[in-house]
Amino acid sequence: MLLPSLFGLDVDGLLPTGLRIVATARSGLDTEGFAEIARTALTEHIDAERLDPDRVAVFLARLRYVSLEATDSAGFAELASAVGDQADLSIFLSTAPSLFGPTIAGLRSAGLAGDGVRLALEKPLGSDLESSRAINDQVAAAFPEARTFRIDHYLGKETVQNLLALRFGNALFEPLWHTGGIDHVQITVSETVGLEGRGDYYDGMGALRDMVQNHMLQLVALVAMEPPAKFDATSVRDEKVKVLRSLRPIDAGTVEACCVIGQYGDGASGGQPVLAYTTELARVSATETFVALKLHVDNWRWQGVPFYLRTGKRLPERHSEITIQFKGVPHSIFGAKGGPLRPNRLVIRLQPHENIRLSIMAKEPGLDRDGLRLREVPLDIGLANAFADVRRRIAYERLLLDLIGGDPTLFVRRDEVEAQWTYIDGIRAGWKATGMTPKTYGAGSWGPSAAIALTERDGVSWYD
């Protein structure tokens, strides 16, 4: 996604004229070879009508490639030579956690960590609180927090950003956005795919650390945060970290009531048979590929409002969405003749198609001889339709542009990351203390049946 995103910014005239892109990895390529890789990526991910040959040539002329082994500090001198002037330099690291330390040490030794240099980091940023702190300490030795940009690509999605606009730009929602108006919140991030060649990484992480620790807890923070005083990096991130620190711990005493984990077995996806996780992995494993959680935010705004989270691989559909279930009206005047009322529901879909849907009760057309009849109807805001004149962007476009411009608002601060890991480590400790292991679920299903019971015992059903 990185090169197509940068190309999209370039085509729209949003990259500085003199900006150069220096790529480095251990592959023994030269600049021409890397340019061909870039050309292929553009062909695969950019619409054909936007691939003007002249614009592609201009973009490819920005590229240079330096072969570098991250653990060999001597090679960083050639990288520094290729970079040249470090004014307004942004560095983007997408590497294994074990290479963060050597890479940062090499950058520092070659003079590529000077004042004004910004460093962006892709996940995974550790596997628990201890390892995350070690990485953050390594980063902080060369790059202060103000110049460190931790990426969670979900925060670059338009609908995620629209959540802030929806809450804080409309008088309709914020007065009800609390325990008095909301019954519960659901967040689902479901995938239809299996390992996709990421077996060693995924088996070492599992669904809780791969999805919940970063993407899903960030969504919880955005849903639950208090209104910031203003829309800037410090104010927004201060409110998010308050939420993360207010999460009620899930420990050995509560983990079995608040958590369900599963691992997919044989089944079918997209009408095709698929193999069990352990068969696909080619070894026995107790790693979870599905997690469902019931969590609480212990503060005045959210007291008593459960947040239900679920994520997993080999589920029936691929989508990410937030469901806000409002409470019903205190008294129905339509009960005798109009039938039951359904509480209003707001569904914010992040992918694959960004959409906001508000379900409301409305009168059915007719003469009402047998009583006024009501029906639940949706009010849809399909962003692709509402903003048909605006090109839908890859999430990384916004994040890369903010990195180049030095705006950290949509990036994750160290105290956020560590608050997330503190919560996740508590859950995993609860698994260990209780001997909790994943339940098998058929590929193509919505996870173990216990995930249904997690909500049903509260009188709640998952919104599918």
C-alpha positions as CSV (number, residue, x, y, z in Angstrom):
1,M,0.0,0.0,0.0
2,L,2.9,2.4,0.5
3,L,4.0,3.1,-3.0
4,P,0.5,3.3,-4.5
5,S,-0.4,5.7,-1.6
6,L,2.6,7.9,-2.3
7,F,1.7,7.8,-6.1
8,G,-1.8,8.9,-5.3
9,L,-0.5,11.9,-3.3
10,D,2.0,12.7,-6.1
11,V,-0.7,12.7,-8.8
12,D,-2.8,15.1,-6.7
13,G,0.2,17.5,-6.3
14,L,0.4,16.9,-2.6
15,L,4.1,15.9,-2.4
16,P,6.8,18.6,-2.4
17,T,8.4,19.0,-5.8
18,G,11.8,18.0,-4.6
19,L,10.7,15.1,-2.4
20,R,12.8,11.9,-3.0
21,I,11.9,8.4,-1.9
22,V,14.9,6.2,-0.8
23,A,13.9,2.6,-0.3
24,T,16.1,0.1,1.5
25,A,16.0,-3.6,2.3
26,R,18.4,-6.5,2.2
27,S,17.3,-7.6,-1.3
28,G,20.1,-7.2,-3.8
29,L,18.3,-4.8,-6.1
30,D,19.4,-1.6,-7.8
31,T,17.3,1.5,-8.4
32,E,16.1,0.2,-11.8
33,G,15.0,-3.1,-10.3
34,F,13.1,-1.4,-7.5
35,A,11.4,0.9,-10.0
36,E,10.0,-2.1,-11.8
37,I,8.7,-3.5,-8.5
38,A,7.1,-0.1,-7.9
39,R,5.6,0.0,-11.5
40,T,4.0,-3.4,-10.9
41,A,2.5,-2.3,-7.6
42,L,1.0,0.8,-9.2
43,T,-0.5,-1.4,-12.0
44,E,-2.0,-3.7,-9.5
45,H,-3.5,-1.2,-7.0
46,I,-4.2,2.0,-9.0
47,D,-7.1,2.4,-11.4
48,A,-6.0,2.3,-15.0
49,E,-7.5,5.7,-15.8
50,R,-5.2,7.3,-13.3
51,L,-2.1,5.6,-14.5
52,D,-1.0,8.3,-16.9
53,P,2.4,7.3,-18.3
54,D,3.9,10.7,-17.8
55,R,2.8,10.9,-14.1
56,V,4.1,7.4,-13.5
57,A,7.5,8.4,-15.0
58,V,7.6,11.5,-12.7
59,F,6.9,9.4,-9.7
60,L,9.4,6.6,-10.5
61,A,12.1,9.3,-11.0
62,R,11.7,10.1,-7.3
63,L,12.8,6.6,-6.3
64,R,16.2,5.3,-5.3
65,Y,17.1,2.0,-3.8
66,V,20.0,1.0,-1.5
67,S,20.6,-2.6,-0.5
68,L,21.2,-2.8,3.3
69,E,21.4,-5.5,5.9
70,A,19.9,-3.9,9.0
71,T,22.3,-5.7,11.4
72,D,25.4,-4.4,9.6
73,S,25.9,-0.8,10.9
74,A,28.6,-0.2,8.3
75,G,26.0,-0.3,5.5
76,F,24.1,2.7,6.8
77,A,26.8,5.1,5.5
78,E,25.8,4.3,2.0
79,L,22.2,4.9,2.9
80,A,23.1,8.3,4.4
81,S,24.9,9.2,1.3
82,A,21.9,8.4,-0.8
83,V,19.6,10.5,1.5
84,G,21.9,13.5,1.4
85,D,20.4,16.6,2.8
86,Q,18.4,15.5,5.9
87,A,16.2,18.6,6.1
88,D,12.6,17.5,6.4
89,L,13.5,13.8,6.4
90,S,10.8,11.2,7.3
91,I,11.8,7.6,7.9
92,F,9.3,4.8,7.7
93,L,10.2,1.4,9.3
94,S,8.2,-1.7,8.5
95,T,10.4,-4.4,9.9
96,A,10.4,-7.3,12.4
97,P,10.5,-6.1,16.1
98,S,13.9,-7.7,16.5
99,L,15.4,-5.3,13.9
100,F,14.1,-2.1,15.4
101,G,17.1,-1.8,17.8
102,P,19.9,-2.5,15.2
103,T,18.1,-0.3,12.6
104,I,17.8,2.6,14.9
105,A,21.4,2.2,16.1
106,G,22.5,2.2,12.4
107,L,20.5,5.3,11.6
108,R,21.9,7.1,14.5
109,S,25.5,6.1,13.8
110,A,25.1,7.3,10.2
111,G,23.7,10.7,11.3
112,L,20.2,9.9,10.2
113,A,18.6,10.7,13.5
114,G,19.2,14.4,13.7
115,D,17.0,17.2,14.9
116,G,13.8,17.3,12.8
117,V,14.0,13.8,11.5
118,R,10.7,12.0,12.0
119,L,10.4,8.2,12.5
120,A,7.3,6.2,11.7
121,L,6.9,2.6,13.0
122,E,4.7,-0.1,11.7
123,K,3.4,-2.8,14.1
124,P,4.1,-5.1,15.7
125,L,5.6,-3.0,18.4
126,G,6.4,-5.8,20.7
127,S,4.5,-8.9,21.9
128,D,3.7,-7.7,25.5
129,L,4.2,-4.7,27.7
130,E,7.8,-5.6,28.5
131,S,8.9,-6.0,24.9
132,S,7.0,-2.9,23.8
133,R,8.7,-0.8,26.5
134,A,12.1,-2.2,25.3
135,I,11.3,-1.1,21.7
136,N,10.0,2.3,22.8
137,D,13.2,2.8,24.9
138,Q,15.4,1.9,21.9
139,V,13.4,4.4,19.8
140,A,13.5,7.1,22.4
141,A,17.3,6.9,22.6
142,A,17.4,8.5,19.1
143,F,14.0,9.9,18.4
144,P,12.0,11.9,21.1
145,E,8.3,11.2,21.4
146,A,7.4,14.4,19.5
147,R,9.2,12.9,16.4
148,T,8.0,9.3,16.8
149,F,4.9,8.3,14.7
150,R,3.4,4.9,15.6
151,I,1.1,3.8,12.8
152,D,-2.2,2.1,13.2
153,H,-3.6,2.1,9.6
154,Y,-7.2,1.9,10.9
155,L,-6.8,5.5,12.1
156,G,-6.3,6.6,8.5
157,K,-9.7,5.2,7.3
158,E,-12.2,7.9,6.4
159,T,-15.0,6.4,8.4
160,V,-12.9,6.1,11.6
161,Q,-12.1,9.8,11.3
162,N,-15.8,10.4,10.5
163,L,-16.6,8.9,13.9
164,L,-15.1,12.1,15.5
165,A,-17.1,14.3,13.1
166,L,-20.3,12.4,13.8
167,R,-19.9,12.6,17.5
168,F,-18.5,16.1,18.0
169,G,-20.0,17.9,15.0
170,N,-23.6,17.1,15.4
171,A,-25.9,18.0,18.3
172,L,-28.0,15.0,17.5
173,F,-25.7,12.3,18.9
174,E,-23.5,13.6,21.7
175,P,-26.3,14.3,24.2
176,L,-27.2,10.6,24.0
177,W,-23.6,9.3,23.8
178,H,-23.5,7.9,27.4
179,T,-24.9,5.4,29.8
180,G,-28.3,7.1,29.8
181,G,-28.8,6.8,26.0
182,I,-26.7,3.8,24.9
183,D,-27.5,0.2,25.8
184,H,-24.4,-1.4,24.5
185,V,-21.6,-1.1,21.8
186,Q,-20.4,-3.9,19.4
187,I,-17.2,-3.8,17.4
188,T,-16.6,-6.6,14.8
189,V,-13.5,-7.0,12.7
190,S,-14.0,-10.2,10.7
191,E,-11.8,-11.8,8.1
192,T,-12.5,-14.6,5.6
193,V,-8.8,-15.4,5.0
194,G,-6.5,-17.8,6.8
195,L,-2.8,-17.4,7.2
196,E,-1.9,-16.0,3.8
197,G,1.8,-16.9,4.2
198,R,2.1,-15.2,7.6
199,G,2.0,-18.5,9.6
200,D,5.1,-17.9,11.7
201,Y,4.2,-14.4,12.6
202,Y,0.5,-15.0,13.3
203,D,1.1,-18.2,15.3
204,G,3.4,-16.2,17.5
205,M,0.8,-13.5,18.1
206,G,-2.8,-14.7,17.7
207,A,-6.0,-12.8,17.3
208,L,-5.8,-11.0,20.6
209,R,-2.4,-9.4,20.0
210,D,-2.7,-9.1,16.2
211,M,-6.1,-7.3,16.1
212,V,-7.5,-6.4,19.5
213,Q,-4.4,-4.9,21.1
214,N,-4.1,-2.2,18.4
215,H,-7.0,-1.7,15.9
216,M,-9.9,-2.7,18.1
217,L,-8.8,-0.9,21.3
218,Q,-8.2,2.2,19.3
219,L,-11.7,2.0,18.0
220,V,-13.0,1.6,21.6
221,A,-11.0,4.7,22.6
222,L,-12.5,6.7,19.7
223,V,-16.1,5.6,20.6
224,A,-15.7,6.2,24.3
225,M,-13.4,9.2,24.6
226,E,-14.6,12.5,26.1
227,P,-14.9,15.5,23.8
228,P,-11.3,17.0,23.4
229,A,-11.0,20.7,24.0
230,K,-9.7,21.1,20.4
231,F,-8.8,18.9,17.4
232,D,-5.0,18.6,17.9
233,A,-2.7,15.8,18.6
234,T,-2.2,16.4,22.3
235,S,-5.9,16.9,23.1
236,V,-7.2,14.0,21.1
237,R,-4.6,11.5,22.3
238,D,-5.0,12.7,26.0
239,E,-8.7,11.7,25.8
240,K,-8.0,8.4,24.2
241,V,-5.5,7.3,26.8
242,K,-7.9,8.2,29.6
243,V,-10.3,5.6,28.1
244,L,-7.6,2.9,27.7
245,R,-6.6,3.4,31.4
246,S,-10.3,3.2,32.4
247,L,-10.8,-0.3,31.0
248,R,-11.9,-2.7,33.7
249,P,-9.2,-5.4,33.9
250,I,-10.1,-8.9,32.8
251,D,-8.2,-11.3,35.1
252,A,-8.3,-14.9,36.2
253,G,-11.5,-14.3,38.2
254,T,-13.4,-12.8,35.2
255,V,-11.8,-14.1,32.0
256,E,-14.0,-17.1,31.5
257,A,-17.2,-14.9,31.8
258,C,-15.8,-12.1,29.7
259,C,-13.8,-13.8,27.0
260,V,-14.2,-16.6,24.4
261,I,-11.3,-17.8,22.2
262,G,-11.4,-20.2,19.3
263,Q,-9.4,-21.7,16.5
264,Y,-10.8,-22.6,13.1
265,G,-11.1,-26.2,12.0
266,D,-12.0,-27.6,8.7
267,G,-14.9,-25.9,6.9
268,A,-15.8,-23.9,3.8
269,S,-15.2,-20.3,2.8
270,G,-16.6,-18.7,-0.3
271,G,-18.1,-22.0,-1.3
272,Q,-14.7,-23.7,-1.3
273,P,-13.4,-26.2,1.3
274,V,-10.7,-24.9,3.5
275,L,-8.3,-26.7,5.9
276,A,-8.1,-26.3,9.7
277,Y,-5.6,-23.8,11.1
278,T,-3.2,-26.5,12.4
279,T,-3.3,-28.3,9.0
280,E,-2.6,-25.0,7.2
281,L,0.2,-24.2,9.7
282,A,1.5,-27.8,9.5
283,R,2.0,-28.2,13.2
284,V,0.0,-28.5,16.4
285,S,-0.8,-25.1,17.9
286,A,-2.9,-23.6,20.7
287,T,-2.9,-20.1,19.1
288,E,-6.3,-18.4,19.0
289,T,-7.7,-17.3,15.6
290,F,-10.9,-15.9,17.1
291,V,-11.5,-13.7,20.2
292,A,-14.8,-12.3,21.6
293,L,-14.6,-10.0,24.6
294,K,-17.0,-8.2,26.9
295,L,-15.3,-5.2,28.3
296,H,-16.3,-2.2,30.4
297,V,-15.1,1.4,30.6
298,D,-15.2,2.3,34.2
299,N,-16.0,6.0,34.2
300,W,-19.1,8.1,34.6
301,R,-20.0,8.3,31.0
302,W,-20.0,4.5,30.3
303,Q,-20.8,2.9,33.7
304,G,-22.9,-0.2,33.1
305,V,-22.6,-0.1,29.2
306,P,-20.9,-3.3,27.9
307,F,-18.7,-3.2,24.9
308,Y,-18.7,-6.5,22.9
309,L,-15.7,-7.1,20.6
310,R,-15.1,-10.0,18.3
311,T,-12.5,-10.7,15.6
312,G,-11.4,-13.8,13.8
313,K,-10.1,-15.5,10.7
314,R,-12.1,-17.8,8.4
315,L,-15.4,-16.1,9.3
316,P,-18.3,-15.9,6.8
317,E,-17.8,-12.2,5.8
318,R,-15.0,-9.7,5.7
319,H,-16.1,-6.5,7.4
320,S,-15.2,-4.1,10.1
321,E,-18.0,-2.2,11.8
322,I,-19.0,-0.4,15.0
323,T,-22.6,-0.8,16.2
324,I,-24.1,1.7,18.7
325,Q,-27.3,0.2,20.2
326,F,-29.3,3.0,21.7
327,K,-31.8,2.4,24.5
328,G,-35.5,2.3,23.7
329,V,-38.0,5.0,24.4
330,P,-39.2,4.9,28.1
331,H,-42.8,4.4,27.1
332,S,-44.5,3.3,23.9
333,I,-47.8,4.8,23.0
334,F,-48.2,2.4,20.1
335,G,-48.2,-0.8,22.0
336,A,-51.9,-1.6,21.7
337,K,-52.1,-1.3,17.9
338,G,-48.8,-0.3,16.5
339,G,-46.7,-3.3,17.5
340,P,-43.4,-3.4,19.3
341,L,-40.8,-0.6,19.0
342,R,-37.2,-1.3,18.2
343,P,-34.5,0.8,19.8
344,N,-32.5,3.0,17.3
345,R,-29.2,1.6,16.1
346,L,-26.2,3.3,14.5
347,V,-23.9,1.1,12.4
348,I,-20.6,2.6,11.2
349,R,-19.0,0.3,8.6
350,L,-15.3,0.8,8.0
351,Q,-14.7,-1.9,5.4
352,P,-15.1,-3.2,2.8
353,H,-17.5,-0.4,1.9
354,E,-17.5,2.7,4.1
355,N,-21.1,3.4,5.3
356,I,-23.1,5.0,8.1
357,R,-26.6,3.6,8.8
358,L,-29.1,4.9,11.4
359,S,-32.1,2.6,11.9
360,I,-35.2,4.5,13.1
361,M,-38.9,3.7,13.6
362,A,-41.3,5.1,11.0
363,K,-44.9,4.7,10.1
364,E,-45.9,2.2,7.4
365,P,-47.9,3.8,4.6
366,G,-51.6,3.1,4.7
367,L,-55.0,4.2,6.1
368,D,-54.3,2.8,9.5
369,R,-57.8,1.2,9.8
370,D,-56.4,-1.4,12.1
371,G,-54.1,0.9,14.0
372,L,-50.9,2.8,13.2
373,R,-48.2,0.4,12.1
374,L,-44.5,1.1,12.6
375,R,-41.5,-0.3,10.8
376,E,-37.8,-0.1,11.3
377,V,-36.2,1.7,8.3
378,P,-32.6,2.6,7.6
379,L,-31.2,6.1,6.9
380,D,-28.0,5.3,4.9
381,I,-25.1,7.6,4.3
382,G,-22.9,5.7,1.8
383,L,-19.8,7.8,1.7
384,A,-19.0,6.8,-1.8
385,N,-22.4,8.4,-2.8
386,A,-22.4,11.3,-0.5
387,F,-19.0,12.4,-1.7
388,A,-19.1,11.0,-5.2
389,D,-17.0,13.9,-6.4
390,V,-14.1,13.0,-4.1
391,R,-11.7,10.2,-4.7
392,R,-11.7,7.5,-2.0
393,R,-8.2,7.3,-0.7
394,I,-6.1,4.4,0.7
395,A,-5.7,4.9,4.5
396,Y,-2.0,5.2,4.2
397,E,-2.3,8.3,2.0
398,R,-3.5,10.3,4.9
399,L,-1.0,8.9,7.3
400,L,2.0,9.3,5.0
401,L,0.9,12.9,4.2
402,D,0.6,13.6,7.9
403,L,4.0,12.0,8.5
404,I,5.6,14.2,5.8
405,G,3.8,17.3,7.3
406,G,4.7,16.4,10.9
407,D,1.1,16.1,12.2
408,P,0.9,13.3,14.8
409,T,-2.9,13.5,15.5
410,L,-3.7,10.2,13.9
411,F,-0.7,8.3,15.2
412,V,-0.5,6.4,18.5
413,R,1.4,7.8,21.5
414,R,3.7,5.7,23.7
415,D,1.4,5.9,26.7
416,E,-1.5,4.7,24.5
417,V,0.5,1.7,23.3
418,E,1.5,0.8,26.9
419,A,-2.0,1.1,28.3
420,Q,-3.2,-1.2,25.5
421,W,-0.5,-3.8,26.3
422,T,-1.3,-3.6,30.0
423,Y,-4.9,-4.5,29.3
424,I,-4.0,-7.3,26.9
425,D,-1.3,-8.8,29.2
426,G,-4.0,-9.1,31.9
427,I,-6.2,-11.1,29.7
428,R,-3.4,-13.4,28.6
429,A,-2.4,-13.9,32.3
430,G,-6.0,-14.9,33.0
431,W,-5.9,-17.5,30.2
432,K,-2.8,-19.0,31.6
433,A,-4.1,-19.0,35.2
434,T,-7.3,-20.7,34.3
435,G,-5.9,-23.1,31.6
436,M,-8.1,-21.5,29.0
437,T,-7.6,-22.9,25.5
438,P,-9.2,-22.1,22.1
439,K,-12.5,-23.9,21.2
440,T,-12.7,-25.3,17.7
441,Y,-15.1,-23.6,15.3
442,G,-15.8,-24.5,11.7
443,A,-14.2,-22.3,9.1
444,G,-17.0,-20.2,7.5
445,S,-18.9,-19.9,10.8
446,W,-19.1,-16.9,13.2
447,G,-16.8,-18.6,15.7
448,P,-17.4,-20.9,18.7
449,S,-21.0,-21.1,20.0
450,A,-19.7,-19.8,23.3
451,A,-19.3,-16.4,21.6
452,I,-23.1,-16.3,21.0
453,A,-23.7,-17.1,24.7
454,L,-21.3,-14.3,25.7
455,T,-23.9,-11.8,24.5
456,E,-27.1,-13.8,24.7
457,R,-26.9,-14.1,28.5
458,D,-27.2,-10.3,28.6
459,G,-30.2,-10.4,26.2
460,V,-28.0,-9.1,23.3
461,S,-27.5,-10.6,19.9
462,W,-24.5,-10.0,17.6
463,Y,-25.3,-7.7,14.7
464,D,-24.4,-9.7,11.6
